[in-house]
Amino acid sequence: MAALSAWFWNERFWLPHNVTWADLADPAPGVEYPKVGHLFTALPLALVIFCLRILFERFIASNCASSIRIYPGVGRRAQPNTVLEKVFTSITKNPDTRHLDGLSKQLDWDVRKVQRWFRHRRNQDKPSTHTKFCESMWRFTFYLCIFIYGIQFLWQTPWMWDTRHCWYGYPYQTLRPGLYYYYVTELAFYWSLMFSQFTDIKRKDFLVMFIHHLATVSLISFSYINNMVRVGSLVMCVHDASDFLLEAAKMANYAKSQRLCDFLFVMFSVVFFITRLVVYPIWVLNSTMFESWAIVGPYPSWWLFNILLLVLQILHIIWSYLIARIAIKAVLRGKVCNDVRSDIESSSEDERDSPTEDHKTSTHMSKGENGTNGHCAAPRARVQNHSL
């Protein structure tokens, strides 16, 4: 075990040449550098955030939803049926013609009745508009608050205005309390999202989002351990800039405010393009790749950090393309309409009963981790979030 620990914490990987972990011991009382132990603070804080979310959604977001006539409601439930339930849970949620015919004969039901049962059963597992509104309002509140905090903190720092200060004196850069709070809060929030995935209604993109949150937690922790927190704070701020606008657009969609939804989605798209395709490469990547090379020089974890940031930029380009497709269709059609199929996210649109359409397969619309319901196909999941 000791050998494994020594291999993992190899100074030649984590630190610049001629720097050791002993060199980063606290130089004086009241002055300290980032330490691995600090990251464990995020775990109990994540539990606190998770509890706050439950209280916020139940007592604040729920009342706000009701005030704009978004009520919890109880959807139509499928009538209990042991045979169909077994097929639904262990074989398929969307039976093909062969399965439908077989079940129809076995139960002596009309094929349309079997189809209707499966439609009701699928809808049974989907979150209501009220639930999705409350989740989006929680995320909107957090993203807006953390973005405001990040801007206020960074506004007073020298590296906000001259990114070379991210590397002057590196790695002997003392940890400011405000930067510590910023990092630990962001880290705790993404830990809380991982926790909540196991208690929320399971969605199609469960595994993708779990991997995404795990990668985000890992990258935030990675940048903290080797004291790249200054540039890391810039990365977090850049990504926070558009997140709350997306959640606001989703809330407007759930409230059936089409014009507001479209306006907010366009605002989100503009901010996303500017921050991810302009600010991020010019402001952040230029500093991590070129300014740091000139001031500090490369070393193994430096290479890994920059490779990860470059991969993130590639994802930004892909996401921007997908968002642009939605935005262009919105402009051409006059609204972000409900038949836009986005590859950005996955989960199904609510299915409605119609006597004339029982023989048809249900129409699906790509949505976010929380889904959309109505016209505004506001993308989330892989579009937003940090991944330092």
C-alpha positions as CSV (number, residue, x, y, z in Angstrom):
1,M,0.0,0.0,0.0
2,A,2.8,2.4,0.9
3,A,4.5,1.6,-2.5
4,L,1.2,2.3,-4.3
5,S,0.8,5.6,-2.5
6,A,4.4,6.6,-3.2
7,W,3.9,5.8,-6.9
8,F,0.7,7.8,-7.1
9,W,2.1,10.9,-5.3
10,N,5.3,10.9,-7.3
11,E,6.7,14.4,-7.0
12,R,8.2,14.2,-10.5
13,F,4.7,13.8,-12.0
14,W,2.8,16.3,-9.9
15,L,5.3,19.1,-9.3
16,P,7.8,21.1,-11.4
17,H,11.5,20.2,-11.5
18,N,13.3,20.6,-8.1
19,V,10.1,21.0,-6.2
20,T,9.0,18.5,-3.5
21,W,5.9,18.1,-1.3
22,A,8.0,19.1,1.7
23,D,8.7,22.5,0.0
24,L,4.9,23.1,-0.1
25,A,4.5,22.7,3.7
26,D,2.9,25.8,5.2
27,P,5.7,28.4,5.3
28,A,4.3,30.5,8.2
29,P,1.3,30.6,10.6
30,G,-1.8,31.7,8.8
31,V,-0.3,31.0,5.4
32,E,-0.9,27.7,3.6
33,Y,-0.9,26.1,0.2
34,P,-3.6,23.8,-1.2
35,K,-3.5,20.3,0.3
36,V,-5.3,17.0,-0.5
37,G,-6.9,17.0,2.9
38,H,-8.8,20.2,2.1
39,L,-10.8,18.3,-0.6
40,F,-12.4,16.0,2.0
41,T,-14.2,19.1,3.3
42,A,-16.3,18.9,0.2
43,L,-17.9,15.6,1.2
44,P,-19.9,16.8,4.2
45,L,-20.6,20.0,2.4
46,A,-22.0,18.0,-0.5
47,L,-24.4,16.4,2.0
48,V,-25.5,19.8,3.3
49,I,-26.0,21.0,-0.3
50,F,-28.1,17.9,-1.0
51,C,-30.3,18.5,2.0
52,L,-30.6,22.2,1.1
53,R,-31.8,21.2,-2.4
54,I,-34.5,19.0,-0.9
55,L,-35.7,21.8,1.3
56,F,-35.4,24.4,-1.4
57,E,-37.4,22.4,-3.9
58,R,-40.1,21.4,-1.4
59,F,-40.7,24.8,0.2
60,I,-39.5,27.5,-2.2
61,A,-39.4,26.1,-5.8
62,S,-42.6,24.2,-5.3
63,N,-44.5,27.3,-4.1
64,C,-43.0,29.3,-7.0
65,A,-44.2,26.6,-9.5
66,S,-47.7,26.6,-8.0
67,S,-47.9,30.4,-8.2
68,I,-47.5,30.2,-12.0
69,R,-49.9,27.3,-12.2
70,I,-47.5,24.4,-12.4
71,Y,-49.0,21.9,-10.1
72,P,-47.6,18.5,-9.0
73,G,-50.6,16.6,-10.3
74,V,-50.8,12.9,-10.6
75,G,-50.5,11.4,-14.1
76,R,-52.6,8.5,-15.4
77,R,-51.2,5.3,-14.0
78,A,-51.2,2.0,-15.8
79,Q,-53.6,-0.5,-14.3
80,P,-51.8,-3.3,-12.3
81,N,-51.0,-6.3,-14.5
82,T,-48.4,-8.9,-13.5
83,V,-47.7,-10.1,-17.1
84,L,-47.2,-6.7,-18.6
85,E,-45.2,-5.5,-15.7
86,K,-42.8,-8.4,-16.0
87,V,-42.3,-7.7,-19.7
88,F,-41.8,-4.0,-19.0
89,T,-39.2,-4.4,-16.3
90,S,-37.2,-7.4,-17.7
91,I,-37.7,-7.5,-21.5
92,T,-38.7,-4.2,-23.2
93,K,-40.4,-0.9,-22.4
94,N,-41.3,-0.4,-26.1
95,P,-42.6,-3.8,-27.4
96,D,-42.5,-4.4,-31.1
97,T,-45.3,-5.8,-33.2
98,R,-44.4,-9.4,-32.4
99,H,-44.5,-8.8,-28.7
100,L,-47.7,-6.8,-28.9
101,D,-49.5,-9.5,-30.9
102,G,-48.3,-12.2,-28.4
103,L,-49.4,-10.2,-25.4
104,S,-52.7,-9.4,-27.0
105,K,-53.4,-13.1,-27.5
106,Q,-52.1,-14.0,-24.0
107,L,-54.3,-11.4,-22.2
108,D,-57.2,-11.4,-24.7
109,W,-56.7,-7.7,-25.0
110,D,-56.9,-5.5,-28.1
111,V,-53.4,-4.5,-29.4
112,R,-54.2,-0.8,-28.9
113,K,-55.1,-1.5,-25.3
114,V,-51.7,-3.2,-24.8
115,Q,-50.0,-0.2,-26.4
116,R,-51.9,2.2,-24.2
117,W,-50.8,0.2,-21.1
118,F,-47.1,0.5,-22.1
119,R,-47.5,4.2,-22.8
120,H,-49.1,4.8,-19.4
121,R,-46.4,2.7,-17.7
122,R,-43.6,4.6,-19.4
123,N,-45.1,8.0,-18.4
124,Q,-45.4,6.7,-14.9
125,D,-41.6,6.8,-14.5
126,K,-41.2,10.2,-16.0
127,P,-40.8,13.3,-13.8
128,S,-43.7,15.8,-13.9
129,T,-43.3,19.3,-15.2
130,H,-43.6,20.5,-11.6
131,T,-40.7,18.3,-10.6
132,K,-38.6,19.4,-13.6
133,F,-39.3,23.1,-12.8
134,C,-38.2,22.7,-9.2
135,E,-35.0,20.9,-10.2
136,S,-34.2,23.7,-12.8
137,M,-35.0,26.4,-10.3
138,W,-32.5,24.8,-7.8
139,R,-29.8,24.7,-10.4
140,F,-30.6,28.2,-11.6
141,T,-30.2,29.5,-8.1
142,F,-27.0,27.7,-7.4
143,Y,-25.4,28.6,-10.8
144,L,-26.4,32.3,-10.5
145,C,-25.1,32.6,-7.0
146,I,-21.8,30.8,-7.6
147,F,-21.3,32.9,-10.8
148,I,-21.9,36.1,-8.9
149,Y,-19.5,35.0,-6.1
150,G,-16.9,34.0,-8.6
151,I,-17.0,37.3,-10.5
152,Q,-16.9,39.3,-7.2
153,F,-13.9,37.3,-6.0
154,L,-12.0,37.3,-9.2
155,W,-12.6,41.0,-9.8
156,Q,-10.2,41.7,-6.9
157,T,-7.5,39.3,-8.0
158,P,-4.5,40.2,-10.3
159,W,-4.9,37.1,-12.4
160,M,-8.3,38.2,-13.5
161,W,-6.7,41.1,-15.4
162,D,-3.3,39.6,-16.3
163,T,-3.3,35.8,-16.5
164,R,0.5,35.6,-16.2
165,H,-0.2,36.1,-12.5
166,C,-1.5,32.5,-12.5
167,W,2.1,31.4,-12.9
168,Y,4.3,34.0,-11.2
169,G,5.8,32.3,-8.2
170,Y,4.2,28.9,-9.1
171,P,3.8,26.6,-7.2
172,Y,4.6,28.7,-4.2
173,Q,1.3,30.6,-4.3
174,T,-0.6,30.9,-1.0
175,L,-4.2,29.9,-0.9
176,R,-6.7,32.7,-0.3
177,P,-9.7,32.0,1.8
178,G,-12.1,33.2,-0.9
179,L,-10.5,30.9,-3.5
180,Y,-10.7,28.0,-1.1
181,Y,-14.4,28.6,-0.6
182,Y,-15.0,28.9,-4.3
183,Y,-13.3,25.6,-5.1
184,V,-14.7,23.6,-2.3
185,T,-18.3,24.8,-3.0
186,E,-18.0,23.9,-6.7
187,L,-16.6,20.5,-5.8
188,A,-19.3,19.9,-3.2
189,F,-22.0,20.8,-5.6
190,Y,-20.9,18.2,-8.2
191,W,-20.5,15.6,-5.4
192,S,-24.1,16.4,-4.5
193,L,-25.2,15.9,-8.1
194,M,-23.7,12.5,-8.0
195,F,-25.6,11.7,-4.8
196,S,-28.9,12.9,-6.2
197,Q,-28.7,10.8,-9.3
198,F,-29.4,7.8,-7.2
199,T,-32.4,9.3,-5.5
200,D,-33.9,11.1,-8.5
201,I,-36.0,9.4,-11.1
202,K,-33.6,7.4,-13.3
203,R,-33.2,8.8,-16.8
204,K,-31.8,7.6,-20.0
205,D,-28.6,9.6,-19.7
206,F,-27.9,8.4,-16.1
207,L,-24.6,6.7,-17.0
208,V,-23.4,9.6,-19.2
209,M,-24.2,12.2,-16.5
210,F,-22.6,10.1,-13.8
211,I,-19.4,9.8,-15.8
212,H,-19.6,13.6,-16.5
213,H,-20.0,14.5,-12.8
214,L,-17.2,12.0,-11.9
215,A,-14.9,13.6,-14.5
216,T,-15.7,17.1,-13.3
217,V,-15.0,16.1,-9.7
218,S,-11.7,14.5,-10.7
219,L,-10.5,17.5,-12.7
220,I,-11.4,20.1,-10.1
221,S,-9.5,17.9,-7.5
222,F,-6.6,17.5,-9.9
223,S,-6.1,21.2,-10.4
224,Y,-6.4,21.8,-6.7
225,I,-3.8,19.2,-5.7
226,N,-1.0,20.7,-7.9
227,N,-2.0,24.2,-7.0
228,M,-3.3,25.3,-10.4
229,V,-6.2,26.9,-8.6
230,R,-5.8,30.4,-10.0
231,V,-6.3,29.3,-13.6
232,G,-8.8,26.7,-12.4
233,S,-10.9,29.6,-10.9
234,L,-10.9,31.2,-14.4
235,V,-12.1,28.0,-16.0
236,M,-15.0,27.6,-13.5
237,C,-16.0,31.2,-14.0
238,V,-16.1,30.9,-17.8
239,H,-18.3,27.8,-17.5
240,D,-20.6,29.3,-14.9
241,A,-21.4,32.2,-17.1
242,S,-24.0,30.4,-19.3
243,D,-25.3,27.7,-17.0
244,F,-27.9,29.8,-15.2
245,L,-29.3,31.2,-18.5
246,L,-30.0,27.6,-19.7
247,E,-31.8,26.7,-16.5
248,A,-33.8,30.0,-16.8
249,A,-34.8,29.1,-20.3
250,K,-36.0,25.7,-19.1
251,M,-38.1,27.2,-16.4
252,A,-39.7,29.6,-18.9
253,N,-40.4,26.6,-21.1
254,Y,-42.1,24.7,-18.2
255,A,-44.1,27.9,-17.5
256,K,-45.2,27.9,-21.2
257,S,-43.8,31.3,-21.7
258,Q,-42.7,30.8,-25.3
259,R,-41.2,34.3,-26.0
260,L,-39.3,34.4,-22.7
261,C,-38.0,30.8,-23.4
262,D,-36.8,31.8,-26.9
263,F,-35.2,35.0,-25.6
264,L,-33.3,33.2,-22.8
265,F,-32.2,30.4,-25.1
266,V,-30.8,32.9,-27.6
267,M,-29.1,34.7,-24.7
268,F,-27.7,31.3,-23.5
269,S,-26.4,30.5,-27.0
270,V,-24.7,33.8,-27.4
271,V,-23.0,33.7,-24.0
272,F,-22.1,30.0,-24.6
273,F,-20.4,30.8,-27.9
274,I,-18.5,33.8,-26.6
275,T,-17.3,32.2,-23.4
276,R,-16.5,28.7,-24.8
277,L,-15.2,29.6,-28.3
278,V,-13.6,33.0,-27.7
279,V,-12.9,33.7,-24.0
280,Y,-11.9,30.1,-23.1
281,P,-9.2,29.5,-25.8
282,I,-7.9,33.1,-25.9
283,W,-7.9,33.8,-22.1
284,V,-7.5,30.4,-20.5
285,L,-5.8,28.0,-23.0
286,N,-3.3,30.7,-24.1
287,S,-2.3,31.1,-20.4
288,T,-2.1,27.4,-19.6
289,M,-0.2,26.4,-22.7
290,F,2.0,29.4,-23.6
291,E,2.4,31.7,-20.6
292,S,3.0,28.9,-18.2
293,W,5.5,27.3,-20.6
294,A,7.5,30.6,-20.6
295,I,7.2,31.2,-16.8
296,V,7.2,27.8,-15.3
297,G,8.1,25.3,-18.0
298,P,6.4,21.9,-18.7
299,Y,6.3,18.8,-16.5
300,P,4.2,15.6,-16.6
301,S,1.1,16.9,-14.8
302,W,1.3,20.1,-16.8
303,W,1.0,18.1,-20.0
304,L,-1.9,16.1,-18.6
305,F,-3.7,19.2,-17.5
306,N,-3.4,20.9,-20.8
307,I,-4.4,17.8,-22.7
308,L,-7.6,17.7,-20.7
309,L,-8.3,21.4,-21.3
310,L,-7.8,20.8,-25.0
311,V,-10.2,17.9,-25.0
312,L,-12.7,20.2,-23.3
313,Q,-12.3,22.7,-26.0
314,I,-13.0,20.1,-28.6
315,L,-16.2,19.3,-26.7
316,H,-17.0,23.0,-26.7
317,I,-16.9,23.0,-30.5
318,I,-19.1,20.0,-30.8
319,W,-21.6,21.4,-28.3
320,S,-21.6,24.7,-30.1
321,Y,-22.4,23.1,-33.4
322,L,-25.3,21.2,-31.8
323,I,-26.6,24.4,-30.1
324,A,-26.2,26.3,-33.4
325,R,-28.5,23.8,-35.1
326,I,-31.2,24.5,-32.6
327,A,-30.7,28.2,-32.8
328,I,-30.9,28.3,-36.6
329,K,-34.1,26.3,-36.6
330,A,-35.4,28.7,-34.0
331,V,-34.7,31.7,-36.2
332,L,-36.1,30.1,-39.3
333,R,-39.3,28.9,-37.6
334,G,-39.8,31.8,-35.3
335,K,-39.4,29.8,-32.1
336,V,-37.5,26.9,-30.5
337,C,-40.1,24.4,-31.5
338,N,-40.8,21.1,-30.0
339,D,-39.8,18.9,-32.9
340,V,-36.2,19.8,-32.8
341,R,-34.2,16.6,-32.3
342,S,-31.0,17.5,-30.5
343,D,-28.2,15.1,-30.1
344,I,-27.0,17.0,-27.1
345,E,-29.2,15.2,-24.5
346,S,-31.4,12.2,-24.1
347,S,-34.7,11.4,-22.5
348,S,-38.2,11.2,-23.8
349,E,-40.9,13.7,-24.2
350,D,-44.2,13.1,-22.3
351,E,-46.5,10.9,-24.4
352,R,-50.1,11.8,-24.6
353,D,-53.0,9.6,-25.3
354,S,-54.9,10.0,-28.4
355,P,-57.6,7.5,-29.6
356,T,-56.5,8.1,-33.2
357,E,-52.8,7.5,-32.5
358,D,-52.8,4.4,-30.4
359,H,-51.4,2.4,-33.2
360,K,-48.4,4.7,-33.6
361,T,-45.2,4.6,-31.8
362,S,-44.6,7.5,-29.5
363,T,-42.7,10.6,-30.6
364,H,-39.5,11.3,-28.8
365,M,-37.7,14.5,-28.3
366,S,-34.2,14.9,-27.0
367,K,-34.1,16.7,-23.7
368,G,-31.8,17.4,-20.8
369,E,-31.0,15.7,-17.6
370,N,-34.4,17.0,-16.4
371,G,-36.0,17.0,-19.8
372,T,-38.1,19.6,-21.5
373,N,-41.8,19.7,-22.0
374,G,-43.3,22.0,-24.6
375,H,-41.6,24.1,-27.2
376,C,-38.2,25.1,-25.9
377,A,-35.7,22.3,-26.4
378,A,-33.2,23.8,-24.0
379,P,-30.1,21.5,-24.0
380,R,-28.3,20.7,-20.8
381,A,-26.3,17.8,-19.5
382,R,-23.3,17.6,-21.8
383,V,-23.6,21.2,-22.9
384,Q,-23.0,22.8,-19.5
385,N,-20.9,22.1,-16.5
386,H,-17.3,22.5,-15.8
387,S,-14.9,19.7,-16.4
388,L,-11.8,21.7,-15.5
